[in-house]
Amino acid sequence: MLADVVTLSRIQFGATIAFHYLFPPLTIGLGLLMVIMEGRFLLTRNYIYESMAKFWTRIFGLIFAMGTASGIVMEFQFGTNWATYSRYVGDVFGSALAAEGIFAFFLESGFLAVLVFGWDKVSPAMHFFSTCMVSLGSIFSAVWIVVANSWQQTPAGFHVVGEGLRQRAEITDFWAVVFNPSTVERLTHTLVGAMLCGGFLVLSVSAYYLLKGRHLDFARRSIGIAMPFTLVFALLALLTGHSNGKMIAKHQPGKLAAFEGHFVTAPGGTPLYLWGVPNVAERRVDYGVAIPGMLSFLVHGDFKTPVTALDDPAIVPGGLPPGEHVEDYWPPIQASFQTYHAMVALGMLMIVLAVVGQGLLWRGKLFEQRWLLRILVVAVAMPVLAGELGWTAAEIGRQPWIVWGLLKTQDAVSKAISATDVTASIIMFGLIYAMLLLTWLYVTDRKIRHGPDDPAELEREARRRWPGWFAAAAERTGKRGSMTEAHGEGA
């Protein structure tokens, strides 16, 4: 027997956005690393860094194409499956998506052509500028998407017009929409997570080359850039995650209570569970290990002030309506708790891995630690999975609301579709996405196996195309021979 339309539509949207979300964080993180690599090339005139930048540009282009293709399908569902929702938030959501297209996508895609195809068409300085613009465009894209999603979590800068099924939110203050109470915390945490995706991708491929004994100079120097980059953002993930948790405690206390399995308000400090299994029937966490008073300390700064629990009517935005029960406004507790704790666990593991890796790099012993290189090869999955889990926890945790305190998820679906229609589209999208993913993995694997270009060959070609640029560099540095060889590096 088919599930209801609401459940099926949520499954379809969740699956398509989970697939799409594999790619944007990788482009954001990789884009900034490409800026660093190409900037190093301009500063040193060492073609190992241009080889690095060109290699990762090819990977970036593949990821960007997949993100664009999967994003288009995702947005169609606003009209097909979620027409009531689209009418309700169209003025707000449409403004953010329009801004994303104008200020982000056009910037990113416009300079992408120069980035990918302009290596031998424009000067090195102009190409570096294009790399910066593509990276900036990818970050701007995240800004506007997070603004739109954050407004659903903590609506601001609007009023509701119309009656009944024709109600809709209308913007009264655009900047209040942009800087709604959760935007800054959610944006910083999202961007930090994206940087971790890029850092671990570079570490993974570089570790693979070291294990295979190929492109050794390329791999060592790539790790030399990516490891400290990853360490910085792993630590920032902890800080931005804490800030995000305090924001949730203030504006969505029921979500935080679900994340922490906090069922009953009690005097004294609230414990922080490291793991466990929420028992909804008994209002407790089974098999749990908790730090007494730690949740109170993280939220309030002391170990005694209690944190709002799931039994408190304050978790219902606008207050509990007469005749209803607070349990009717609980999100799925088990899913919220486990996805949130899995995300946090992965975040802590990434910090440990980055600290150990950077410590060994400082001591000059990282490249001989094959056990750690093997871990780094597969560790690329950690930030990607953490991002998926974090998004899942955030979206499940705000149920039953699709727009917090304003519109319930069950009231937001289209009225003209059936469960059969949605089931058919889930199967169709699943097959298409499976083929897309397999094709992307195959092509990306071929690019990685082929490896980077020979730095010496790149330099010879560049000297032929840009003799004036080399003459100016030689005059400044006093080096008239090979820039790559001058740094003691070969192919």
Contacts in CASP RR format, 6 or more apart in sequence:
PFRMAT RR
TARGET T0000
AUTHOR 0000-0000-0000
METHOD contacts of the structure
MODEL  1
MLADVVTLSRIQFGATIAFHYLFPPLTIGLGLLMVIMEGRFLLTRNYIYE
SMAKFWTRIFGLIFAMGTASGIVMEFQFGTNWATYSRYVGDVFGSALAAE
GIFAFFLESGFLAVLVFGWDKVSPAMHFFSTCMVSLGSIFSAVWIVVANS
WQQTPAGFHVVGEGLRQRAEITDFWAVVFNPSTVERLTHTLVGAMLCGGF
LVLSVSAYYLLKGRHLDFARRSIGIAMPFTLVFALLALLTGHSNGKMIAK
HQPGKLAAFEGHFVTAPGGTPLYLWGVPNVAERRVDYGVAIPGMLSFLVH
GDFKTPVTALDDPAIVPGGLPPGEHVEDYWPPIQASFQTYHAMVALGMLM
IVLAVVGQGLLWRGKLFEQRWLLRILVVAVAMPVLAGELGWTAAEIGRQP
WIVWGLLKTQDAVSKAISATDVTASIIMFGLIYAMLLLTWLYVTDRKIRH
GPDDPAELEREARRRWPGWFAAAAERTGKRGSMTEAHGEGA
2 8 0 8 1.000
2 419 0 8 1.000
2 420 0 8 1.000
2 423 0 8 1.000
3 11 0 8 1.000
3 419 0 8 1.000
4 419 0 8 1.000
5 413 0 8 1.000
5 414 0 8 1.000
5 417 0 8 1.000
5 418 0 8 1.000
5 419 0 8 1.000
5 422 0 8 1.000
6 409 0 8 1.000
6 410 0 8 1.000
6 413 0 8 1.000
8 419 0 8 1.000
8 422 0 8 1.000
8 423 0 8 1.000
8 426 0 8 1.000
9 77 0 8 1.000
9 81 0 8 1.000
9 82 0 8 1.000
9 413 0 8 1.000
9 414 0 8 1.000
9 417 0 8 1.000
9 422 0 8 1.000
10 409 0 8 1.000
11 426 0 8 1.000
12 77 0 8 1.000
12 81 0 8 1.000
12 422 0 8 1.000
12 425 0 8 1.000
12 426 0 8 1.000
12 429 0 8 1.000
13 74 0 8 1.000
13 77 0 8 1.000
13 81 0 8 1.000
13 82 0 8 1.000
14 395 0 8 1.000
15 426 0 8 1.000
15 429 0 8 1.000
15 430 0 8 1.000
15 433 0 8 1.000
16 70 0 8 1.000
16 71 0 8 1.000
16 73 0 8 1.000
16 74 0 8 1.000
16 77 0 8 1.000
16 429 0 8 1.000
16 433 0 8 1.000
17 74 0 8 1.000
17 391 0 8 1.000
18 388 0 8 1.000
18 391 0 8 1.000
18 392 0 8 1.000
19 70 0 8 1.000
19 433 0 8 1.000
19 437 0 8 1.000
20 67 0 8 1.000
20 70 0 8 1.000
20 71 0 8 1.000
20 73 0 8 1.000
20 74 0 8 1.000
21 387 0 8 1.000
21 388 0 8 1.000
21 391 0 8 1.000
22 66 0 8 1.000
22 384 0 8 1.000
22 388 0 8 1.000
23 63 0 8 1.000
23 64 0 8 1.000
23 66 0 8 1.000
23 67 0 8 1.000
23 70 0 8 1.000
24 67 0 8 1.000
24 138 0 8 1.000
24 141 0 8 1.000
24 142 0 8 1.000
24 194 0 8 1.000
25 190 0 8 1.000
25 193 0 8 1.000
25 194 0 8 1.000
25 197 0 8 1.000
25 198 0 8 1.000
25 383 0 8 1.000
25 384 0 8 1.000
25 387 0 8 1.000
26 63 0 8 1.000
26 194 0 8 1.000
26 197 0 8 1.000
26 198 0 8 1.000
26 201 0 8 1.000
26 384 0 8 1.000
27 60 0 8 1.000
27 63 0 8 1.000
27 64 0 8 1.000
27 67 0 8 1.000
27 138 0 8 1.000
28 135 0 8 1.000
28 138 0 8 1.000
28 139 0 8 1.000
28 142 0 8 1.000
28 191 0 8 1.000
28 194 0 8 1.000
28 195 0 8 1.000
28 197 0 8 1.000
28 198 0 8 1.000
29 138 0 8 1.000
29 194 0 8 1.000
29 195 0 8 1.000
29 196 0 8 1.000
29 197 0 8 1.000
29 198 0 8 1.000
29 199 0 8 1.000
30 56 0 8 1.000
30 59 0 8 1.000
30 60 0 8 1.000
30 63 0 8 1.000
30 197 0 8 1.000
30 198 0 8 1.000
30 199 0 8 1.000
30 201 0 8 1.000
30 202 0 8 1.000
31 56 0 8 1.000
31 60 0 8 1.000
31 131 0 8 1.000
31 134 0 8 1.000
31 135 0 8 1.000
31 138 0 8 1.000
31 198 0 8 1.000
32 135 0 8 1.000
32 139 0 8 1.000
32 195 0 8 1.000
33 56 0 8 1.000
33 198 0 8 1.000
33 199 0 8 1.000
33 202 0 8 1.000
33 225 0 8 1.000
33 226 0 8 1.000
33 229 0 8 1.000
34 53 0 8 1.000
34 56 0 8 1.000
34 57 0 8 1.000
34 60 0 8 1.000
34 131 0 8 1.000
34 134 0 8 1.000
34 135 0 8 1.000
35 128 0 8 1.000
35 131 0 8 1.000
35 132 0 8 1.000
35 135 0 8 1.000
36 225 0 8 1.000
36 229 0 8 1.000
37 49 0 8 1.000
37 52 0 8 1.000
37 53 0 8 1.000
37 56 0 8 1.000
37 225 0 8 1.000
38 49 0 8 1.000
38 50 0 8 1.000
38 53 0 8 1.000
38 127 0 8 1.000
38 128 0 8 1.000
38 131 0 8 1.000
39 49 0 8 1.000
39 128 0 8 1.000
40 46 0 8 1.000
40 49 0 8 1.000
40 225 0 8 1.000
41 47 0 8 1.000
41 49 0 8 1.000
41 50 0 8 1.000
41 52 0 8 1.000
41 53 0 8 1.000
41 124 0 8 1.000
41 128 0 8 1.000
42 124 0 8 1.000
42 125 0 8 1.000
42 128 0 8 1.000
44 483 0 8 1.000
44 487 0 8 1.000
45 470 0 8 1.000
45 473 0 8 1.000
45 477 0 8 1.000
45 483 0 8 1.000
46 455 0 8 1.000
46 483 0 8 1.000
46 484 0 8 1.000
46 486 0 8 1.000
46 487 0 8 1.000
46 489 0 8 1.000
47 455 0 8 1.000
47 456 0 8 1.000
47 458 0 8 1.000
47 459 0 8 1.000
47 462 0 8 1.000
47 483 0 8 1.000
47 484 0 8 1.000
48 217 0 8 1.000
48 218 0 8 1.000
48 221 0 8 1.000
48 455 0 8 1.000
48 484 0 8 1.000
48 487 0 8 1.000
48 489 0 8 1.000
48 490 0 8 1.000
49 221 0 8 1.000
50 124 0 8 1.000
50 455 0 8 1.000
50 458 0 8 1.000
50 462 0 8 1.000
51 218 0 8 1.000
51 452 0 8 1.000
51 453 0 8 1.000
51 454 0 8 1.000
51 455 0 8 1.000
51 458 0 8 1.000
52 218 0 8 1.000
52 221 0 8 1.000
52 222 0 8 1.000
52 225 0 8 1.000
52 452 0 8 1.000
53 131 0 8 1.000
54 119 0 8 1.000
54 452 0 8 1.000
54 453 0 8 1.000
54 458 0 8 1.000
55 218 0 8 1.000
55 447 0 8 1.000
55 451 0 8 1.000
55 452 0 8 1.000
55 453 0 8 1.000
56 202 0 8 1.000
57 115 0 8 1.000
57 116 0 8 1.000
57 131 0 8 1.000
58 116 0 8 1.000
58 447 0 8 1.000
59 201 0 8 1.000
59 444 0 8 1.000
59 447 0 8 1.000
59 448 0 8 1.000
60 115 0 8 1.000
60 134 0 8 1.000
61 112 0 8 1.000
61 116 0 8 1.000
62 440 0 8 1.000
62 443 0 8 1.000
62 444 0 8 1.000
62 447 0 8 1.000
64 108 0 8 1.000
64 112 0 8 1.000
66 436 0 8 1.000
66 440 0 8 1.000
68 109 0 8 1.000
69 436 0 8 1.000
70 433 0 8 1.000
70 436 0 8 1.000
73 429 0 8 1.000
73 432 0 8 1.000
75 97 0 8 1.000
78 85 0 8 1.000
78 86 0 8 1.000
78 93 0 8 1.000
79 86 0 8 1.000
79 414 0 8 1.000
80 414 0 8 1.000
80 417 0 8 1.000
80 425 0 8 1.000
81 413 0 8 1.000
81 414 0 8 1.000
81 417 0 8 1.000
81 422 0 8 1.000
82 412 0 8 1.000
82 413 0 8 1.000
82 414 0 8 1.000
83 413 0 8 1.000
83 414 0 8 1.000
83 415 0 8 1.000
83 416 0 8 1.000
84 165 0 8 1.000
84 411 0 8 1.000
84 412 0 8 1.000
84 413 0 8 1.000
84 414 0 8 1.000
84 415 0 8 1.000
85 402 0 8 1.000
85 403 0 8 1.000
85 407 0 8 1.000
85 412 0 8 1.000
85 413 0 8 1.000
86 93 0 8 1.000
87 166 0 8 1.000
87 168 0 8 1.000
88 167 0 8 1.000
88 168 0 8 1.000
88 169 0 8 1.000
88 403 0 8 1.000
88 406 0 8 1.000
88 407 0 8 1.000
88 412 0 8 1.000
89 151 0 8 1.000
89 152 0 8 1.000
89 168 0 8 1.000
89 169 0 8 1.000
89 403 0 8 1.000
89 407 0 8 1.000
90 168 0 8 1.000
90 169 0 8 1.000
91 158 0 8 1.000
91 168 0 8 1.000
91 169 0 8 1.000
91 170 0 8 1.000
91 171 0 8 1.000
92 148 0 8 1.000
92 151 0 8 1.000
92 155 0 8 1.000
92 158 0 8 1.000
92 169 0 8 1.000
92 171 0 8 1.000
92 177 0 8 1.000
93 148 0 8 1.000
93 151 0 8 1.000
94 148 0 8 1.000
95 171 0 8 1.000
95 174 0 8 1.000
95 177 0 8 1.000
96 144 0 8 1.000
96 145 0 8 1.000
96 147 0 8 1.000
96 148 0 8 1.000
96 151 0 8 1.000
96 177 0 8 1.000
96 178 0 8 1.000
97 144 0 8 1.000
97 148 0 8 1.000
99 144 0 8 1.000
99 147 0 8 1.000
100 140 0 8 1.000
100 141 0 8 1.000
100 143 0 8 1.000
100 144 0 8 1.000
100 145 0 8 1.000
100 148 0 8 1.000
101 141 0 8 1.000
101 144 0 8 1.000
103 137 0 8 1.000
103 140 0 8 1.000
103 144 0 8 1.000
104 137 0 8 1.000
104 138 0 8 1.000
104 140 0 8 1.000
104 141 0 8 1.000
104 143 0 8 1.000
104 144 0 8 1.000
105 137 0 8 1.000
105 141 0 8 1.000
107 133 0 8 1.000
107 134 0 8 1.000
107 136 0 8 1.000
107 137 0 8 1.000
107 140 0 8 1.000
108 133 0 8 1.000
108 134 0 8 1.000
108 136 0 8 1.000
108 137 0 8 1.000
108 138 0 8 1.000
108 140 0 8 1.000
108 141 0 8 1.000
111 130 0 8 1.000
111 131 0 8 1.000
111 133 0 8 1.000
111 134 0 8 1.000
112 134 0 8 1.000
114 121 0 8 1.000
114 122 0 8 1.000
114 126 0 8 1.000
114 127 0 8 1.000
114 130 0 8 1.000
115 127 0 8 1.000
115 130 0 8 1.000
115 131 0 8 1.000
115 134 0 8 1.000
118 127 0 8 1.000
118 130 0 8 1.000
119 127 0 8 1.000
120 461 0 8 1.000
120 465 0 8 1.000
122 130 0 8 1.000
123 466 0 8 1.000
123 469 0 8 1.000
124 462 0 8 1.000
124 466 0 8 1.000
124 469 0 8 1.000
139 191 0 8 1.000
142 187 0 8 1.000
142 190 0 8 1.000
142 191 0 8 1.000
142 194 0 8 1.000
143 187 0 8 1.000
146 183 0 8 1.000
146 186 0 8 1.000
146 187 0 8 1.000
146 190 0 8 1.000
147 177 0 8 1.000
147 178 0 8 1.000
147 180 0 8 1.000
147 183 0 8 1.000
147 187 0 8 1.000
149 186 0 8 1.000
150 180 0 8 1.000
150 182 0 8 1.000
150 183 0 8 1.000
150 186 0 8 1.000
150 187 0 8 1.000
151 177 0 8 1.000
151 180 0 8 1.000
151 183 0 8 1.000
151 403 0 8 1.000
152 398 0 8 1.000
152 402 0 8 1.000
152 403 0 8 1.000
152 404 0 8 1.000
153 180 0 8 1.000
153 182 0 8 1.000
153 186 0 8 1.000
153 251 0 8 1.000
153 252 0 8 1.000
153 394 0 8 1.000
153 398 0 8 1.000
153 404 0 8 1.000
154 180 0 8 1.000
154 181 0 8 1.000
154 182 0 8 1.000
154 251 0 8 1.000
154 252 0 8 1.000
154 404 0 8 1.000
155 169 0 8 1.000
155 180 0 8 1.000
155 403 0 8 1.000
155 404 0 8 1.000
155 405 0 8 1.000
155 406 0 8 1.000
156 173 0 8 1.000
156 176 0 8 1.000
156 177 0 8 1.000
156 180 0 8 1.000
156 181 0 8 1.000
157 171 0 8 1.000
157 172 0 8 1.000
157 173 0 8 1.000
157 174 0 8 1.000
157 176 0 8 1.000
157 177 0 8 1.000
157 180 0 8 1.000
158 169 0 8 1.000
158 170 0 8 1.000
158 171 0 8 1.000
158 172 0 8 1.000
158 173 0 8 1.000
158 177 0 8 1.000
159 169 0 8 1.000
159 170 0 8 1.000
159 172 0 8 1.000
160 167 0 8 1.000
160 168 0 8 1.000
160 169 0 8 1.000
160 170 0 8 1.000
160 406 0 8 1.000
161 167 0 8 1.000
161 168 0 8 1.000
161 170 0 8 1.000
162 168 0 8 1.000
169 403 0 8 1.000
169 406 0 8 1.000
171 177 0 8 1.000
181 247 0 8 1.000
181 250 0 8 1.000
181 251 0 8 1.000
182 247 0 8 1.000
182 248 0 8 1.000
182 251 0 8 1.000
185 240 0 8 1.000
185 241 0 8 1.000
185 243 0 8 1.000
185 244 0 8 1.000
185 245 0 8 1.000
185 246 0 8 1.000
185 247 0 8 1.000
186 244 0 8 1.000
186 247 0 8 1.000
186 394 0 8 1.000
188 240 0 8 1.000
188 243 0 8 1.000
189 237 0 8 1.000
189 240 0 8 1.000
189 241 0 8 1.000
189 243 0 8 1.000
189 244 0 8 1.000
192 233 0 8 1.000
192 236 0 8 1.000
192 237 0 8 1.000
192 240 0 8 1.000
193 233 0 8 1.000
193 237 0 8 1.000
193 383 0 8 1.000
193 386 0 8 1.000
193 387 0 8 1.000
195 229 0 8 1.000
195 233 0 8 1.000
196 230 0 8 1.000
196 233 0 8 1.000
196 234 0 8 1.000
196 237 0 8 1.000
196 350 0 8 1.000
196 383 0 8 1.000
196 386 0 8 1.000
197 380 0 8 1.000
197 383 0 8 1.000
197 384 0 8 1.000
197 387 0 8 1.000
198 226 0 8 1.000
198 383 0 8 1.000
199 226 0 8 1.000
199 229 0 8 1.000
199 230 0 8 1.000
199 233 0 8 1.000
199 383 0 8 1.000
200 226 0 8 1.000
200 230 0 8 1.000
200 350 0 8 1.000
200 376 0 8 1.000
200 379 0 8 1.000
200 380 0 8 1.000
200 382 0 8 1.000
200 383 0 8 1.000
201 380 0 8 1.000
202 222 0 8 1.000
202 223 0 8 1.000
202 225 0 8 1.000
202 226 0 8 1.000
203 222 0 8 1.000
203 223 0 8 1.000
203 226 0 8 1.000
203 227 0 8 1.000
203 230 0 8 1.000
203 376 0 8 1.000
203 379 0 8 1.000
203 380 0 8 1.000
204 376 0 8 1.000
204 377 0 8 1.000
204 378 0 8 1.000
204 379 0 8 1.000
204 380 0 8 1.000
205 222 0 8 1.000
205 448 0 8 1.000
206 218 0 8 1.000
206 219 0 8 1.000
206 220 0 8 1.000
206 222 0 8 1.000
206 223 0 8 1.000
206 226 0 8 1.000
206 376 0 8 1.000
207 219 0 8 1.000
207 223 0 8 1.000
207 372 0 8 1.000
207 373 0 8 1.000
207 374 0 8 1.000
207 376 0 8 1.000
207 377 0 8 1.000
208 377 0 8 1.000
208 448 0 8 1.000
209 215 0 8 1.000
209 216 0 8 1.000
209 218 0 8 1.000
209 219 0 8 1.000
209 451 0 8 1.000
210 216 0 8 1.000
210 219 0 8 1.000
210 220 0 8 1.000
210 223 0 8 1.000
210 367 0 8 1.000
210 373 0 8 1.000
211 370 0 8 1.000
211 373 0 8 1.000
211 374 0 8 1.000
211 377 0 8 1.000
214 451 0 8 1.000
215 451 0 8 1.000
215 452 0 8 1.000
217 489 0 8 1.000
217 490 0 8 1.000
218 452 0 8 1.000
220 367 0 8 1.000
223 361 0 8 1.000
223 366 0 8 1.000
223 367 0 8 1.000
224 361 0 8 1.000
227 354 0 8 1.000
227 357 0 8 1.000
227 358 0 8 1.000
227 361 0 8 1.000
227 366 0 8 1.000
228 358 0 8 1.000
228 361 0 8 1.000
230 350 0 8 1.000
230 354 0 8 1.000
231 354 0 8 1.000
231 355 0 8 1.000
231 357 0 8 1.000
231 358 0 8 1.000
234 347 0 8 1.000
234 350 0 8 1.000
234 351 0 8 1.000
234 353 0 8 1.000
234 354 0 8 1.000
234 355 0 8 1.000
235 351 0 8 1.000
235 354 0 8 1.000
237 347 0 8 1.000
237 350 0 8 1.000
237 351 0 8 1.000
238 347 0 8 1.000
238 348 0 8 1.000
238 351 0 8 1.000
242 298 0 8 1.000
245 256 0 8 1.000
245 298 0 8 1.000
245 299 0 8 1.000
246 298 0 8 1.000
246 299 0 8 1.000
248 255 0 8 1.000
248 256 0 8 1.000
248 259 0 8 1.000
249 256 0 8 1.000
249 299 0 8 1.000
249 307 0 8 1.000
249 308 0 8 1.000
252 397 0 8 1.000
252 398 0 8 1.000
252 404 0 8 1.000
253 307 0 8 1.000
253 308 0 8 1.000
253 312 0 8 1.000
253 314 0 8 1.000
253 315 0 8 1.000
254 308 0 8 1.000
254 310 0 8 1.000
254 315 0 8 1.000
254 329 0 8 1.000
254 330 0 8 1.000
254 331 0 8 1.000
254 397 0 8 1.000
255 331 0 8 1.000
255 336 0 8 1.000
255 394 0 8 1.000
255 397 0 8 1.000
255 398 0 8 1.000
256 262 0 8 1.000
256 299 0 8 1.000
256 307 0 8 1.000
256 308 0 8 1.000
257 263 0 8 1.000
257 307 0 8 1.000
257 308 0 8 1.000
257 309 0 8 1.000
257 310 0 8 1.000
257 312 0 8 1.000
257 315 0 8 1.000
258 310 0 8 1.000
258 330 0 8 1.000
258 331 0 8 1.000
258 332 0 8 1.000
258 333 0 8 1.000
258 336 0 8 1.000
258 337 0 8 1.000
258 397 0 8 1.000
259 336 0 8 1.000
259 337 0 8 1.000
259 340 0 8 1.000
259 341 0 8 1.000
259 393 0 8 1.000
259 397 0 8 1.000
260 270 0 8 1.000
260 272 0 8 1.000
260 273 0 8 1.000
260 295 0 8 1.000
260 307 0 8 1.000
260 337 0 8 1.000
260 340 0 8 1.000
261 273 0 8 1.000
261 278 0 8 1.000
261 285 0 8 1.000
261 310 0 8 1.000
261 333 0 8 1.000
261 337 0 8 1.000
262 270 0 8 1.000
262 295 0 8 1.000
262 307 0 8 1.000
262 308 0 8 1.000
262 309 0 8 1.000
262 310 0 8 1.000
263 278 0 8 1.000
263 280 0 8 1.000
263 283 0 8 1.000
263 284 0 8 1.000
263 309 0 8 1.000
263 310 0 8 1.000
263 311 0 8 1.000
264 283 0 8 1.000
264 309 0 8 1.000
264 310 0 8 1.000
264 311 0 8 1.000
265 306 0 8 1.000
265 308 0 8 1.000
265 309 0 8 1.000
265 311 0 8 1.000
265 312 0 8 1.000
266 306 0 8 1.000
266 309 0 8 1.000
267 306 0 8 1.000
268 293 0 8 1.000
268 296 0 8 1.000
268 304 0 8 1.000
268 305 0 8 1.000
268 306 0 8 1.000
269 292 0 8 1.000
269 293 0 8 1.000
269 295 0 8 1.000
269 296 0 8 1.000
269 303 0 8 1.000
269 304 0 8 1.000
269 305 0 8 1.000
269 306 0 8 1.000
269 307 0 8 1.000
270 293 0 8 1.000
270 295 0 8 1.000
270 296 0 8 1.000
270 299 0 8 1.000
270 306 0 8 1.000
270 307 0 8 1.000
270 309 0 8 1.000
271 290 0 8 1.000
271 291 0 8 1.000
271 292 0 8 1.000
271 293 0 8 1.000
271 294 0 8 1.000
271 295 0 8 1.000
272 290 0 8 1.000
272 291 0 8 1.000
272 293 0 8 1.000
272 294 0 8 1.000
272 295 0 8 1.000
272 298 0 8 1.000
273 285 0 8 1.000
273 288 0 8 1.000
273 289 0 8 1.000
273 290 0 8 1.000
273 337 0 8 1.000
273 341 0 8 1.000
274 288 0 8 1.000
274 289 0 8 1.000
274 290 0 8 1.000
274 291 0 8 1.000
274 341 0 8 1.000
275 287 0 8 1.000
275 288 0 8 1.000
275 289 0 8 1.000
275 341 0 8 1.000
275 345 0 8 1.000
276 285 0 8 1.000
276 286 0 8 1.000
276 287 0 8 1.000
276 288 0 8 1.000
276 289 0 8 1.000
276 337 0 8 1.000
276 341 0 8 1.000
277 285 0 8 1.000
277 286 0 8 1.000
277 287 0 8 1.000
277 288 0 8 1.000
277 334 0 8 1.000
278 284 0 8 1.000
278 285 0 8 1.000
278 286 0 8 1.000
278 333 0 8 1.000
278 334 0 8 1.000
278 337 0 8 1.000
279 285 0 8 1.000
279 286 0 8 1.000
280 333 0 8 1.000
280 334 0 8 1.000
283 311 0 8 1.000
285 337 0 8 1.000
292 303 0 8 1.000
293 303 0 8 1.000
293 304 0 8 1.000
294 303 0 8 1.000
295 307 0 8 1.000
296 302 0 8 1.000
296 303 0 8 1.000
296 304 0 8 1.000
296 305 0 8 1.000
296 306 0 8 1.000
296 307 0 8 1.000
297 303 0 8 1.000
299 305 0 8 1.000
299 307 0 8 1.000
300 307 0 8 1.000
308 314 0 8 1.000
308 315 0 8 1.000
310 326 0 8 1.000
310 330 0 8 1.000
310 333 0 8 1.000
311 326 0 8 1.000
312 326 0 8 1.000
313 319 0 8 1.000
313 320 0 8 1.000
313 326 0 8 1.000
315 326 0 8 1.000
315 329 0 8 1.000
316 326 0 8 1.000
316 329 0 8 1.000
317 401 0 8 1.000
317 404 0 8 1.000
317 405 0 8 1.000
318 405 0 8 1.000
320 326 0 8 1.000
320 329 0 8 1.000
328 400 0 8 1.000
329 400 0 8 1.000
331 396 0 8 1.000
331 397 0 8 1.000
331 398 0 8 1.000
331 399 0 8 1.000
331 400 0 8 1.000
332 396 0 8 1.000
332 397 0 8 1.000
332 399 0 8 1.000
335 392 0 8 1.000
335 396 0 8 1.000
336 393 0 8 1.000
336 396 0 8 1.000
336 397 0 8 1.000
339 389 0 8 1.000
339 390 0 8 1.000
339 392 0 8 1.000
339 393 0 8 1.000
339 396 0 8 1.000
340 389 0 8 1.000
340 390 0 8 1.000
340 393 0 8 1.000
342 389 0 8 1.000
343 386 0 8 1.000
343 387 0 8 1.000
343 389 0 8 1.000
343 390 0 8 1.000
343 393 0 8 1.000
346 382 0 8 1.000
346 383 0 8 1.000
346 385 0 8 1.000
346 386 0 8 1.000
346 389 0 8 1.000
347 382 0 8 1.000
347 386 0 8 1.000
349 382 0 8 1.000
350 379 0 8 1.000
350 382 0 8 1.000
350 383 0 8 1.000
350 386 0 8 1.000
353 375 0 8 1.000
353 376 0 8 1.000
353 379 0 8 1.000
353 382 0 8 1.000
356 372 0 8 1.000
357 366 0 8 1.000
357 372 0 8 1.000
359 366 0 8 1.000
360 366 0 8 1.000
360 369 0 8 1.000
360 372 0 8 1.000
366 372 0 8 1.000
367 373 0 8 1.000
398 404 0 8 1.000
399 409 0 8 1.000
400 408 0 8 1.000
400 409 0 8 1.000
400 410 0 8 1.000
401 407 0 8 1.000
401 408 0 8 1.000
401 409 0 8 1.000
402 408 0 8 1.000
402 409 0 8 1.000
402 412 0 8 1.000
454 491 0 8 1.000
455 484 0 8 1.000
455 489 0 8 1.000
455 490 0 8 1.000
455 491 0 8 1.000
456 482 0 8 1.000
456 484 0 8 1.000
456 485 0 8 1.000
456 490 0 8 1.000
456 491 0 8 1.000
457 491 0 8 1.000
459 482 0 8 1.000
459 483 0 8 1.000
459 484 0 8 1.000
462 469 0 8 1.000
462 470 0 8 1.000
463 470 0 8 1.000
470 483 0 8 1.000
473 479 0 8 1.000
473 483 0 8 1.000
474 480 0 8 1.000
474 481 0 8 1.000
479 486 0 8 1.000
484 490 0 8 1.000
END
